[in-house]
Amino acid sequence: SKKDIRPLVRTADGWKWQHHPAPRPLFQLDRLVNDADLPALVVEGEKTAVAAQKLFPQFIATTWAGGAAAMGQTDWAPLSGREVVLVPDCDSPGRKAMQWLSNHLGKLARTVRTVDPADFDASLPEGWDLADAAADGKDVSQWLEKKNEEPQPGTIEAIPFSLEMLEEIPPRKWLYRRHYMRGMVSLTAAAGGVG
């Protein structure tokens, strides 16, 4: 069956049944604005966002209006500087939408990570979401916890830097002609037979 979604929007001519003009506001925008320190949990659809809010009250659950095709018409600025967790529906369109959002929010949010329900339970049916978890009484309470994992070889880890950190650097102790410092890891390479 086809969905018939008719948002009620206030216009210059009064209230009308139509989509919000772009850029569209995020669901629970009032909470996002008033609780700027809380992390955001982005899911697909208002029904899922309401369920996710009950499952994870330490987050502000939000979503966008108009489905996956309307993600680019949404104002994502309220997620700027915030920790964001994305939880897709268990289907290809959901994962694709969250991948787009992860790329887009990488420029805005402080951190962005995706938590795919299928990573916790491979038997979940196609299209399953957090609203189904709430309806079925499924325990998902541990799913959004951060894992303290060491960076894998070949990955780049960003380390925050500030000018104040320069004041904490101890005096340099040179081991060899101002080239090698004590405690420094160094690799020197040259063509065979040179050294």
C-alpha distance (Angstrom), angle and dihedral (degrees) to the residues before:
residue distance angle dihedral
S1 . . .
K2 3.79 . .
K3 3.79 120.1 .
D4 3.77 117.6 -123.1
I5 3.81 106.4 -157.6
R6 3.76 115.2 -178.6
P7 3.81 114.2 175.0
L8 3.78 116.8 -163.2
V9 3.81 109.0 -128.3
R10 3.79 130.6 -176.6
T11 3.81 110.7 -128.0
A12 3.80 134.6 174.3
D13 3.82 86.4 -92.3
G14 3.82 94.4 50.3
W15 3.82 132.8 -94.9
K16 3.80 115.9 -16.3
W17 3.82 136.6 178.2
Q18 3.81 100.4 -117.5
H19 3.79 142.9 103.0
H20 3.78 119.6 -76.4
P21 3.79 111.9 -99.5
A22 3.82 115.1 -104.7
P23 2.92 129.4 -60.2
R24 3.80 87.2 51.3
P25 3.82 120.7 -156.4
L26 3.79 123.3 -111.9
F27 3.80 121.0 -111.2
Q28 3.86 110.6 -95.1
L29 3.80 90.3 17.9
D30 3.82 90.1 157.4
R31 3.83 90.8 60.4
L32 3.80 92.5 44.0
V33 3.79 90.1 54.6
N34 3.82 96.2 42.7
D35 3.83 98.2 40.7
A36 3.80 100.1 43.9
D37 3.82 93.3 158.7
L38 3.81 96.6 57.6
P39 3.80 118.6 94.8
A40 3.80 117.8 -113.1
L41 3.79 125.9 -125.8
V42 3.81 112.6 -156.8
V43 3.81 118.5 -159.0
E44 3.80 135.7 160.6
G45 3.78 115.5 -89.8
E46 3.78 137.3 0.3
K47 3.83 95.0 -94.7
T48 3.80 89.9 56.3
A49 3.82 91.8 44.6
V50 3.82 91.3 54.2
A51 3.82 90.6 49.8
A52 3.81 92.2 44.6
Q53 3.81 90.6 51.8
K54 3.82 89.7 57.8
L55 3.81 92.6 45.3
F56 3.82 94.8 46.7
P57 3.83 109.6 27.4
Q58 3.82 91.0 166.1
F59 3.83 87.4 70.7
I60 3.79 133.9 56.9
A61 3.78 105.0 -121.0
T62 3.78 113.2 -146.6
T63 3.78 142.4 163.5
W64 3.78 140.9 179.3
A65 3.81 129.4 -105.1
G66 3.78 125.6 -112.7
G67 3.81 103.7 29.9
A68 3.79 131.4 -92.0
A69 3.80 93.1 -43.9
A70 3.83 90.4 61.5
M71 3.81 99.0 52.2
G72 3.79 91.3 104.7
Q73 3.81 90.4 53.6
T74 3.82 92.2 60.4
D75 3.81 128.2 99.2
W76 3.82 102.6 -125.2
A77 3.84 93.8 173.4
P78 3.85 93.5 104.8
L79 3.83 86.8 69.8
S80 3.82 92.4 58.2
G81 3.80 113.3 128.9
R82 3.79 91.7 3.1
E83 3.80 133.3 120.9
V84 3.83 105.5 -109.3
V85 3.80 129.9 -167.0
L86 3.82 119.2 -167.7
V87 3.81 120.1 -155.4
P88 3.81 113.4 -174.4
D89 3.78 126.8 -159.9
C90 3.81 112.0 -102.8
D91 3.77 96.4 -96.0
S92 3.78 140.3 83.9
P93 3.85 96.4 -101.9
G94 3.81 90.2 50.7
R95 3.78 93.7 50.7
K96 3.79 91.2 45.0
A97 3.82 91.2 51.1
M98 3.80 92.5 50.3
Q99 3.81 91.1 47.1
W100 3.81 89.1 55.1
L101 3.79 89.8 47.6
S102 3.80 92.9 47.6
N103 3.80 89.8 54.4
H104 3.81 92.0 45.7
L105 3.82 95.9 46.3
G106 3.81 92.3 46.7
K107 3.81 86.3 84.2
L108 3.82 94.9 47.1
A109 3.79 113.3 29.8
R110 3.80 126.7 70.9
T111 3.81 90.4 -129.9
V112 3.80 133.4 -0.5
R113 3.77 125.6 -168.2
T114 3.77 132.9 166.7
V115 3.80 122.4 -137.6
D116 3.81 110.4 -164.0
P117 3.83 112.1 -160.3
A118 3.82 89.9 -146.9
D119 3.82 88.7 66.1
F120 3.82 87.6 65.8
D121 3.80 99.3 37.5
A122 3.81 119.5 17.3
S123 3.83 90.9 -172.3
L124 3.82 94.7 67.9
P125 3.82 111.6 124.5
E126 3.80 124.0 -113.4
G127 3.81 110.4 -79.4
W128 3.82 95.4 18.2
D129 3.82 114.4 154.5
L130 3.80 140.8 170.4
A131 3.83 90.8 -83.6
D132 3.81 86.4 64.1
A133 3.82 89.6 50.4
A134 3.80 90.4 54.6
A135 3.82 92.6 46.0
D136 3.84 93.0 47.8
G137 3.80 95.4 41.7
K138 3.82 90.4 -121.8
D139 3.80 113.6 170.5
V140 3.81 106.5 -121.8
S141 3.81 95.9 150.3
Q142 3.83 94.2 118.5
W143 3.79 97.1 46.0
L144 3.80 98.4 90.8
E145 3.80 97.3 45.2
K146 3.78 113.7 119.7
K147 3.77 116.5 -112.8
N148 3.78 116.3 -134.3
E149 3.77 96.6 -137.2
E150 3.76 127.3 163.0
P151 3.81 113.9 -120.4
Q152 3.78 111.5 -94.2
P153 3.82 119.6 -120.2
G154 3.78 110.6 -86.1
T155 3.81 94.3 28.5
I156 3.78 124.6 115.1
E157 3.78 117.8 -130.2
A158 3.80 117.0 -157.8
I159 3.80 113.6 -138.8
P160 3.83 117.5 -162.4
F161 3.79 113.1 -119.8
S162 3.79 132.5 -164.8
L163 3.81 134.3 173.2
E164 3.81 89.1 -113.7
M165 3.81 88.2 66.6
L166 3.81 89.4 65.5
E167 3.80 89.3 65.3
E168 3.82 89.5 58.4
I169 3.82 95.1 57.5
P170 3.83 109.0 110.3
P171 3.82 120.4 -129.7
R172 3.81 112.1 -78.3
K173 3.79 118.5 -106.4
W174 3.77 108.7 -157.9
L175 3.79 119.4 -148.5
Y176 3.81 98.3 -176.3
R177 3.84 129.5 19.0
R178 3.80 96.5 -49.2
H179 3.80 91.0 -60.3
Y180 3.82 104.3 94.9
M181 3.80 124.8 40.6
R182 3.78 125.3 -156.5
G183 3.82 108.7 -98.5
M184 3.81 93.7 19.5
V185 3.79 122.4 129.0
S186 3.78 111.2 -138.3
L187 3.79 138.8 172.6
T188 3.76 119.5 -156.2
A189 3.80 117.8 -171.1
A190 3.78 134.7 177.6
A191 3.78 140.9 159.4
G192 3.81 115.4 -69.8
G193 3.83 115.0 -81.7
V194 3.82 94.8 19.2
G195 3.82 100.3 101.8
